[in-house]
Amino acid sequence: MKISWQVHKIQLKRPFTISKGTFYYRNALIIILEKEGIQGYGECTEISYYGISIDAFIETLKASKSQIESLAFDHPTIFYQHIQKIVGNIPFLLSAIDGAYHDLFGKMVGEKTRTILGVQAEDETPISSLTIGIDSLPEMQRQILDTPWSSYKIKLGSSDDIELIKGIASITQVPLRLDANGGWTTEFAQYFIQETQGLPIEFVEQPLSADDDQEMPTLKKNVQRILIADESCHGVDDVGKCADGFDGINIKLMKCGGITPALQMIKLARTLNLKVMLGCMTETSIGISAAAQLAPLVDFVDLDGALLIKNDIAQGVKIATGGEIIFPETPGNGITINK
């Protein structure tokens, strides 16, 4: 098996603003694993507020290349155990390698990744939301009117959040999934939820900073909204910690380390009666196709990352207008690279 990598500058269709800043592009690291002329693809992107450095990842890959290439071709779960020991605890990089290996393994054995994982039929797959970044109310309303969807994920975290969400709810009655990215205080979160009762809000994601997790059990007790952990839940070890303060968790492959640990997180969350959301970063169809393999197992899906970029470099799982997830009938993660 051979490993190689490429870096691509992924341009956003429009400036994307969340509580952590405004972004115009992402650098994406594409991992390519090859065996007998067959290639598998994985991806991670450079996220500044997570402290991610693609340059550092490349140095790790250079140092680990010979060890990775010497690994036996085995089941993805076994491969993951080996790659963890070689690369170390670097979730974003592990996710890219794990995604590439699942894609390669499925292509080599002629099976879809979701079939290998034991995931059920696609007709059980939830619909994906479409993300609307923080902007002026007229601009956010315009984006919603221009792109009718089954549900929207609304980024919040500004002083105008109550006015924004009331204005958005005035033009659409589809479910709204709110994401403050940890931008609220406990007092404001409680006030916001009280002031927006009666609006079509499905849940609130990460209302408080992860540094304020100790306040979440009180907030959960005092409000009548589903609360989903994102920045408070990175990997398997965080799932149990979220049970008291949240009603569910948002799993992102890059945060947790890939498909393999994500599946563990889903199983653990179910034992704790936590709802599960499957999310994404701003990424190409390579990363989206890897995450989508788990979509039929969760309650909520937010896999619109590739829809937010101008220059997708691949084809794979598609998110159709309205949010339906369409799986290709090809093995592995279903990825082909655009020529």
N, C-alpha and C positions, 0 to 999 in steps of 0.2 A: 504494500500500500504506500502511496506517495501523498505528501501533503504540500500544498502551495497556498498562496493567499494574494489577494488584491485589495487595494483601497479605492473606493469610489466616493466622490462628492455628490451627495444626494440633495438636489435642489427642491425646496418646498414650493408649492404652488402659490402660497401667500405667506406673509410673516405670521408665525405661530406664537401666540402669547399665552403664557400661563403665569401662575403666581411667582414662578422662579425666574422669569425673564422672557425676552422675545428672541425667537430663533428664525434664521433664514435658510439654513441648510444643516445637514448632518454628514459627517464622515462615516462611511460604512466599511467595516472590515469583512471581506468575503473569504471564507475558508473553503478550499477545494480538496476533497479526498478522492483519490483515484486508485482503482484496482482493475486490472485487465481491460483497460480502456474505458471503463465506466466511471463517471464522476458523480459525486454527491456534494451538495452545496449547503453551507451554513452561513450565518450572518450575526454580527453584533455591531451596534452603532456607538459613536462617541457621544456621551451625554455628560456635559460639563458639571451639572449639579450632582452627579454620582461620582465625580472624580475619575472619569474613565479616560484613559490615554491609549489610543491605538498604537502610538509609537512604542509604548511600554509592552503592549501585547505582542508586537512584532519581534521585539527583543526576546521575549519569552519563547515565541515560536522558533526563532532561530536556534536558541539554546536547546530546545526540546525536539527538534525536527528528527534527528536520527532515532531517538527513543520512540517517538510516535510511529515512525515508519517501520519499526521493528516489531510492533504489536501484531499478534495473531488476529486473523479475521474471525471474530466471535460475535455472539449475540450482543446487541447494544448495551444491555445492562452490565455485562461483563466488561465490555470495552470501556464503559464509563468509570468503573472502579479503577481501571488501569490509568486512564487519562487524568483522573483526579490526582493520583499520586505523582504523575509526571509534571502536570501544569501547576498544581497547587490550587488553593481556594480563590480562584478568579472567576466569579460566576459569569460575567459577560463573555469572556473567552471560552469558558467551558460550554456555554450555551451554543456558541457558533460551531465548535468542534462536534458537540453532541448532535446538533441539527444536521450537520454534514454527514455524520456517520449513519444516522437513521435514514437519510436520503440514499446514501450509498448502499447500505445493507438491504433496504427494500428493493432497490433496483437490481442488486445482485441476485436476490432470491425470487424476484418477480412478484412481490407482494406490496400492497399499499402499506404505508407506515401505520395507519390507523387500524388496519386489519391485524398487523403484527402485535399491536398494543391491546387488541381485544375490544376496540371501540365499536359501538353499535352503529346501526344504519344512519345515514346522513339525514333522514327525515326527522330525526329527533334533535337536530342541531338548532340552537337558538339563533335568532337574527342578530346581526352585528349593529351596534349603534354607529352614528357618525359624529365625529368630534367637531365642536365649534370653539375656537380659541377666544380668549378675552379680547374684546374690541368695543367700539362704541355700540350702543343699542341698535341704531339704524343699520350698521354693518352686520351685526350678528343676526338681526331679523332678515336682512337681505340674503345672507347665506342660507338660512333655513327655507325661505321662500323659493330660492333658486334650486335647492336640492331637497325635494320632498323625501322623507325617510321614515322608517317605522319607529325609530327612537333616536334622540340626540344626547350626546354626552357634552354637557356644557361646562367649560372651564370657568372657574370663578376664583376669587381671591383678591378682589379690589374693594374699595369703599362703597362702590355702587352696586354691590351684588344683589340686594333686595330689589332695587329698581330694574336691574337687568333681567332678573328671572321673571318678574311680573310682566315686563314688556315682552319677553319671549313667549310666555304663556298666553299672552293676549292674541298671538297670531297662530298658535298651534296647540292642539290638544293631545298630541302623541306623547308617550312617556318621556320624561326628561331625567337624565342621570347626571347629577351634579358632582363636580370634582373640584374641591378647593385646593388640592395639592398641599395640604397642611398650612394654608394661609390664614386661618381664622383663629381667634381666641375662643376659649370655652364659652365666655359670656356672649360673644357675637354669634357663635354657632347655635346656641340655644335660642337667642333672639331671632335669628334668621329662620330657623325651623318653625318657630311659633308664628312668625309673620307670613309664612308662605303655606300655611295649612290650606287645603282646598285646591292647591295647584297640582298639576299632573306630574308630581315628582316621584320617581320610582325608588331612588335611594340617594344618599349623600356619601361620596367617597372622600376619605382622608380629610375630615374637617379640621383637625388639629395637627400640628407638627408632631412627628414621631417622638420628639423630645418631651412631649406632653402626654404620652400614652397613659400615664397614671391617672389622668383626669377623664379618660374615656369611659370607664365604668359608670361614673356619675352622669355624664352626658347621655349615655345610652339609656340609663334609667329614667331620665327626665324628658326625653323627646320621643315622639311617635314617628320615627323614620328608620328605615333600614340604613345602617352605617357599615360601610365597606372599608377595610384596611388596604392601603396601597404601600406608601412609604414605610408604614409600620410592619409590613410583612414582606420580607425578602425571600427567605428560604424555609426549608422544612422545620428548622428549629424555632421559627417565629410563629407557626400556626397555632400552637397551644397557647402562646402568650396573648393572642388576639381574642380568645374565646370570651373573656369577661367584658371587654370594652367594645367589641364589634359584633355585627350580625353576619359578617362574611369577609372574605379576603379576595384581593385581586392578584392573580398569579400572572407574572410576566416571565417569559423564558429567560430573558437576559438577567433579570434580578435574581432568579433562583438557581440558574446554572443549566437550564435546558429542559428538554422533554422528559428525561429520566427523573429528575427530582420533582418536576411539576406534577407528574403522575402520582408520586408519593404524597405531595401536598394535597392533591384532590382527595385521595383516599383518607388521609388523616382529617381533613376538614369535615368530611362526611361523618366520621365517628364523633365529632364534636358538635354536630348539628349546625355547622356554619355553611352559609351559602357560598358559592364559588363563582367568581368572575374571571374570565380569561381576557387579559389585556395585551397591549403591545406598546412599543415605542414608535417613533417615526422611523420606518424601515421599509425595505423593498419587499417584493413578493417572496423572496427567499425566506426571510424571517417570519412573515405572515403565514406562509405555507407550512412551516414547521409547527407553529403554535396551533394552527387550525386542526391539526390531527387530533387534538384533545377537545375540540369544541363540543362534540356531542355529549361530553361528560359533565358540562357545567351549566349553571343557571343563567348567566349573563355573558355576552360576548362583546368585546370592543376591539375589533381587528381591522380597523380602517387605515392603519398606518401607511400602506402603499397608495391609498387614494389621495393622500395629502402631498404627494411628491410629483414632480414633473418628469423625472427621468428614471422610471423603474427599469432595472436592468434584467429582469427575469419575468417569466410566466409561471403560473402555478395555481394555487387556490385563488379564486376570485371572489370579491365581495360585490355582488350585483347591486344595481340601484334599488334602494329600499333596505338593503342589508342582508339579503339572502346569501349564504355561503355556498359556493359552487365548487365542488371537488373535481379535479381532473381524473379521468379513468386510466391513470398511469401509475406505475409502481413508485415506491419511496414516498417522498413528500410531494411528488408531482412537479418538480421544478425543471424547467429548461431555461437556458440563458438566451437572452435576446442577442441576435447577431448584428 
